[in-house]
Amino acid sequence: MMLGVAAALSAPLIGLVGADGFGVHLFEQSSAGKTTTANIASSLWGEPDALRLTWYGTALGIANEAEAHNDSLLPLDEVGQGSSAKDVATSAYTLFNGAGKLQGAKEGGNRELKRWRTVAISTGEMDIETFLAAGGIRVKAGQLVRLLNIPMEKSTAFNGLPNGKAHADALKEAWIDNHGAAGREWVKWLANHQQEAKQAVRDAQTRWRSLIPADYGEQVHRVAERFAILEAALVTGSPITGWSEQESRDAIQHSFNAWVKEFGTGNKEHQQIIEQCEAFLNAHGLSRFAPLPYCPSDMPIRDMAGYRERGKHDDSPMVFYTFPSAFEKEMAQGFNAKQFARVLAESGMLTPPTSGRGYQRKSPRIDGRQINVYVIQYQQEGAEE
């Protein structure tokens, strides 16, 4: 819940410090308080039911709402109600790029370009990656560092109330009478303390940079900058929330830890490349890779992708001599083939040539000749990033 308030307080702060927009996506299948958290966040700026939007719409429609919510919070309820995975995928980029679609005007020239800055709070039963995958769309790392997947945990503390329902009812009663008051006070404070707010963000960013290990992926460091803004907003907003500096820091750190557990500490694109390669081998390793030695008349193979061979020892890994066409058009589909090969080589899954450039090497002799192939094997245990 404190994360939701931090997102609401961050919305007018990002423009002040020149930061990009971003969003937090709270997900959980059970009644863990997603909607209540989003309502509390919205109540800083107005009546939650009146402000609530849904993912059910086109990417253009959501971009129009982002413009209308410039420098404010954009609440988006239930990603599962999105009109299509494609629209949600597009919105996960355009919402936080801060600019609309460039369009020509009938009378010549271009229409005025729509621009905005916003922080979004989104909810759903599924995380963004799972939702897009269910719709047949492979999520891109750029989407996951803009809209942050954070799993919700069921609350166990209810401020002296007997259970979660009583707590939610008390919160609703409070926001019915007081919605918008906290947001007005926050904007007033920011207007009169701009330098103090900027310094709070700089201090938080310095602290977070010192917390994140240098060997973590660049994307993790980028997201840490967003959590620094969330922390600065929550700490600086303590006169409004009543939460101490330590309570605010602990809440944001807890949310960051939950995000890292979902995202990982390495490069997400590298992880996706490794997973895609292994998925291809799992699906086609036995059916489309001919075992060596191989006689086509004994075992005709349709859509052959290469050859496979196990080493001399029982524990030797299976090696897949992959045809360049199968590697570049199928295994590496959706990625730059050279980048795909480089990542596999760095992970130990691709054996590059001993000399020269590129990632192809000669196969063993087959019918008296050698051909150019990509030499692939599964990632060895313990070799993960």
C-alpha positions in Angstrom: 0.0 0.0 0.0 2.9 2.4 0.7 4.2 1.7 -2.8 0.9 2.9 -4.2 1.2 6.1 -2.2 4.8 6.5 -3.4 3.7 6.2 -7.0 1.0 8.8 -6.5 3.5 11.2 -4.9 6.0 10.6 -7.6 3.7 11.6 -10.5 4.3 15.4 -10.2 7.9 14.9 -9.1 9.3 13.3 -12.3 8.8 16.4 -14.3 10.5 18.5 -11.7 13.6 16.3 -11.8 13.5 15.6 -15.5 12.9 11.8 -15.1 11.1 9.6 -17.5 7.6 8.3 -16.8 7.1 4.7 -15.5 4.5 2.5 -13.9 4.1 -0.1 -11.3 2.0 -3.2 -12.0 0.6 -4.9 -8.9 -0.4 -8.5 -9.5 -1.8 -11.4 -7.5 -4.6 -13.9 -8.1 -6.0 -13.8 -4.6 -7.6 -10.9 -2.8 -4.3 -9.4 -1.7 -5.4 -5.8 -1.8 -4.5 -4.7 -5.3 -7.6 -2.7 -5.9 -7.5 -1.1 -2.4 -3.9 -0.1 -2.9 -4.8 1.5 -6.3 -7.7 3.3 -4.7 -5.6 4.7 -1.9 -3.1 5.9 -4.5 -5.9 7.5 -6.6 -7.5 9.1 -3.5 -4.6 11.5 -3.1 -5.8 13.2 -6.3 -9.5 12.7 -6.3 -12.4 10.2 -5.9 -11.0 6.8 -6.9 -14.1 5.5 -8.7 -14.2 8.7 -10.9 -10.5 8.5 -11.7 -10.2 4.7 -12.3 -9.5 3.7 -15.9 -9.1 0.2 -17.3 -6.8 -1.4 -19.8 -9.8 -2.1 -22.0 -9.1 0.3 -24.8 -6.8 0.9 -27.7 -3.2 2.0 -27.3 -4.2 5.4 -28.8 -7.1 5.8 -26.3 -4.7 5.1 -23.4 -2.2 7.5 -24.8 -4.9 10.2 -24.9 -5.6 9.5 -21.2 -1.9 9.8 -20.4 -1.9 13.3 -22.0 -5.0 14.2 -19.8 -3.1 12.9 -16.8 0.1 14.8 -17.5 2.2 15.2 -14.3 -0.3 13.1 -12.4 -1.1 9.5 -11.6 -2.7 7.3 -14.2 -4.6 4.4 -12.6 -5.2 1.4 -14.9 -7.3 -1.5 -13.4 -7.2 -5.2 -14.4 -4.7 -5.8 -17.2 -6.7 -9.0 -17.9 -9.5 -6.8 -19.2 -7.2 -5.3 -21.9 -8.8 -5.3 -25.3 -5.8 -7.2 -26.7 -2.3 -8.2 -25.7 -1.0 -6.3 -28.6 -2.6 -3.0 -27.4 -1.2 -3.6 -23.9 2.2 -4.3 -25.3 2.1 -1.1 -27.3 0.9 0.9 -24.4 3.7 -0.4 -22.1 6.1 1.4 -24.4 4.1 4.5 -25.5 2.7 5.4 -22.1 6.2 6.1 -20.8 7.9 7.4 -23.9 6.0 10.6 -23.2 5.0 11.3 -26.8 2.1 10.3 -29.1 2.0 9.1 -32.6 3.4 11.5 -35.3 0.6 12.2 -37.7 0.2 14.3 -40.8 -2.5 17.0 -41.1 -5.0 17.2 -44.0 -4.0 20.8 -44.7 -0.3 19.9 -44.8 2.4 19.6 -42.2 1.9 17.6 -39.1 -0.7 17.6 -36.3 0.5 18.9 -33.0 2.4 16.2 -31.2 0.9 15.1 -27.9 3.4 14.9 -25.0 3.0 13.9 -21.4 4.7 12.7 -18.2 2.9 10.3 -16.0 3.3 7.6 -13.4 0.9 4.7 -13.8 -0.4 2.3 -11.2 -1.7 -0.9 -12.8 -3.3 -4.0 -11.4 -4.1 -7.5 -12.6 -4.2 -11.2 -11.7 -1.2 -11.9 -14.0 2.1 -10.1 -14.4 2.6 -8.3 -17.7 5.0 -10.9 -19.1 2.6 -13.8 -18.5 -0.3 -11.8 -19.9 1.5 -10.9 -23.1 2.8 -14.5 -23.5 -0.7 -15.8 -23.2 -1.6 -13.6 -26.1 1.2 -14.8 -28.2 3.5 -11.8 -27.7 7.0 -12.1 -26.5 7.6 -9.4 -23.9 10.6 -7.1 -24.5 12.9 -6.1 -21.7 12.1 -2.4 -22.4 8.5 -3.0 -21.4 9.5 -4.6 -18.1 11.8 -1.7 -17.1 9.0 0.8 -17.9 6.1 -1.0 -16.3 7.5 -2.8 -13.2 6.0 -6.2 -12.2 5.6 -6.3 -8.4 3.7 -9.2 -6.8 1.3 -8.3 -4.0 1.4 -10.0 -0.6 -1.6 -10.4 1.5 -1.5 -8.0 4.5 -1.3 -9.3 8.0 -1.4 -6.0 9.9 -4.6 -4.0 9.9 -3.8 -1.0 12.2 -5.8 -2.4 15.1 -8.8 -3.6 12.9 -9.8 -7.2 13.0 -9.3 -8.2 9.4 -8.6 -7.0 5.9 -12.2 -6.3 5.0 -12.6 -4.0 8.1 -9.3 -2.3 7.1 -10.4 -1.8 3.5 -13.8 -0.4 4.7 -12.2 2.0 7.0 -9.9 3.3 4.3 -12.8 3.7 1.9 -14.7 5.7 4.5 -11.6 7.9 4.9 -11.1 8.6 1.2 -14.8 9.3 0.6 -14.5 12.3 3.0 -10.9 13.3 2.2 -10.1 12.5 -1.4 -7.9 15.0 -3.1 -6.7 16.7 0.0 -3.3 15.0 0.2 -2.5 15.7 -3.4 -3.3 19.4 -3.1 -1.0 19.7 -0.1 1.7 17.8 -1.9 1.6 20.0 -5.0 1.6 23.1 -2.8 4.7 21.8 -1.0 6.5 20.9 -4.2 5.8 24.4 -5.6 7.4 26.0 -2.6 10.3 23.6 -2.1 11.5 22.7 -5.6 15.2 22.7 -4.7 14.6 20.6 -1.6 12.6 18.1 -3.7 15.3 17.9 -6.3 18.0 17.4 -3.7 16.0 14.6 -2.1 15.9 12.8 -5.4 19.6 13.2 -6.0 20.4 11.9 -2.5 18.1 8.9 -3.0 19.7 8.1 -6.4 23.2 8.3 -4.8 22.1 6.0 -2.1 20.5 3.5 -4.5 23.6 3.5 -6.8 25.7 2.5 -3.8 23.2 -0.3 -2.9 23.1 -2.1 -6.3 26.1 -4.4 -7.0 28.1 -3.4 -10.0 27.7 -6.8 -11.7 23.9 -6.5 -11.8 22.6 -5.9 -15.3 22.2 -2.4 -16.7 18.4 -2.7 -16.7 18.4 -3.4 -12.9 20.4 -0.2 -12.4 17.9 1.7 -14.6 15.0 0.5 -12.5 16.9 1.3 -9.3 16.7 5.0 -10.5 12.9 4.7 -10.6 12.8 3.2 -7.1 15.0 6.1 -5.9 12.3 8.5 -7.1 9.6 6.5 -5.3 11.7 6.5 -2.1 12.4 10.3 -2.4 8.7 11.0 -2.9 7.7 8.9 0.1 10.4 10.1 2.4 9.8 13.8 1.5 6.1 13.4 1.7 6.3 12.2 5.3 4.4 15.3 6.7 1.5 14.2 4.6 1.6 10.5 5.2 2.9 10.4 8.8 5.3 7.6 7.9 8.9 7.8 9.2 11.9 8.0 6.9 12.9 4.4 7.9 9.4 3.1 7.3 9.3 4.7 3.9 12.7 3.3 2.9 11.9 -0.2 4.2 8.7 -0.2 2.1 10.4 0.8 -1.1 13.3 -1.6 -0.5 10.8 -4.4 0.1 9.1 -3.7 -3.2 12.4 -3.5 -5.1 13.4 -6.9 -3.7 10.1 -8.3 -4.9 10.7 -6.8 -8.4 14.2 -8.2 -8.6 12.9 -11.7 -7.6 10.6 -11.5 -10.7 13.0 -9.8 -13.1 16.3 -11.3 -12.1 19.7 -9.5 -11.6 21.1 -10.0 -15.0 20.3 -8.7 -18.5 16.7 -9.7 -19.3 17.3 -9.8 -23.0 20.2 -12.2 -22.5 18.0 -14.4 -20.3 15.3 -14.4 -23.0 17.8 -15.4 -25.7 19.0 -18.4 -23.6 15.4 -19.5 -22.8 14.4 -19.2 -26.5 17.4 -21.2 -27.6 16.7 -24.0 -25.1 13.0 -23.9 -26.0 13.9 -24.5 -29.6 16.2 -27.4 -28.7 13.5 -28.9 -26.4 10.9 -28.7 -29.2 13.0 -29.9 -32.1 16.3 -31.3 -30.8 15.3 -34.9 -31.4 12.9 -34.5 -34.3 14.7 -32.1 -36.6 18.4 -32.8 -35.8 19.7 -35.9 -37.4 21.9 -38.2 -35.2 25.4 -38.7 -36.4 26.3 -40.9 -38.2 23.3 -40.3 -40.4 21.9 -42.0 -43.5 19.0 -40.1 -45.1 17.5 -43.3 -46.6 17.3 -44.9 -43.1 15.7 -41.9 -41.4 14.2 -39.2 -43.6 13.8 -36.0 -41.5 11.3 -33.3 -42.5 12.4 -29.6 -42.1 15.8 -30.7 -41.0 17.6 -28.1 -38.8 21.0 -29.7 -38.4 22.8 -32.7 -36.9 23.2 -33.8 -33.3 26.0 -35.8 -31.7 26.9 -36.8 -28.1 30.5 -37.0 -27.0 32.5 -40.2 -26.3 31.6 -40.2 -22.6 28.1 -40.9 -21.1 28.1 -37.5 -19.4 29.2 -35.6 -22.4 26.7 -32.9 -23.5 24.6 -33.3 -26.7 26.0 -31.0 -29.4 23.7 -29.6 -32.1 25.3 -28.6 -35.4 22.6 -26.1 -36.5 22.2 -25.0 -40.1 22.6 -21.2 -40.5 19.1 -20.8 -42.0 17.4 -22.6 -39.1 19.5 -20.7 -36.6 18.9 -17.2 -38.0 15.3 -17.6 -39.1 13.9 -19.8 -36.4 16.0 -20.2 -33.4 16.9 -16.5 -33.2 13.5 -15.3 -34.4 12.7 -11.8 -33.1 16.3 -11.0 -32.3 19.3 -9.8 -34.3 21.1 -13.1 -35.2 24.5 -11.8 -34.4 23.4 -10.5 -31.0 21.7 -13.9 -30.4 24.9 -15.8 -31.3 27.1 -13.5 -29.2 24.9 -14.0 -26.1 25.0 -17.7 -26.5 28.7 -17.7 -26.9 29.1 -15.6 -23.7 26.9 -18.1 -21.9 28.9 -21.1 -23.1 26.0 -22.4 -25.2 27.7 -21.7 -28.6 31.2 -22.7 -29.5 32.7 -20.1 -31.8 35.5 -20.7 -34.3 39.0 -20.9 -32.9 40.1 -18.2 -35.3 38.5 -15.6 -37.5 35.4 -13.5 -37.1 31.8 -14.6 -36.8 30.1 -17.4 -34.9 29.9 -20.2 -37.5 32.4 -23.1 -37.7 32.8 -26.3 -39.7 30.8 -29.3 -38.9 32.3 -32.8 -38.6 32.7 -34.6 -42.0 29.4 -35.7 -43.3 29.3 -37.6 -46.5 32.9 -36.6 -47.1 32.4 -32.8 -46.7 32.1 -30.2 -44.0 29.5 -27.4 -43.9 29.2 -24.2 -42.0 27.1 -24.5 -38.8 26.4 -23.0 -35.5 27.6 -25.4 -32.8 25.1 -25.3 -29.9 24.6 -27.1 -26.7 22.4 -26.7 -23.6 23.6 -24.3 -20.9 25.6 -26.2 -18.3 24.2 -26.2 -14.7 25.7 -23.3 -12.6 26.4 -21.2 -15.7 23.4 -19.0 -15.3 24.0 -15.2 -15.1 
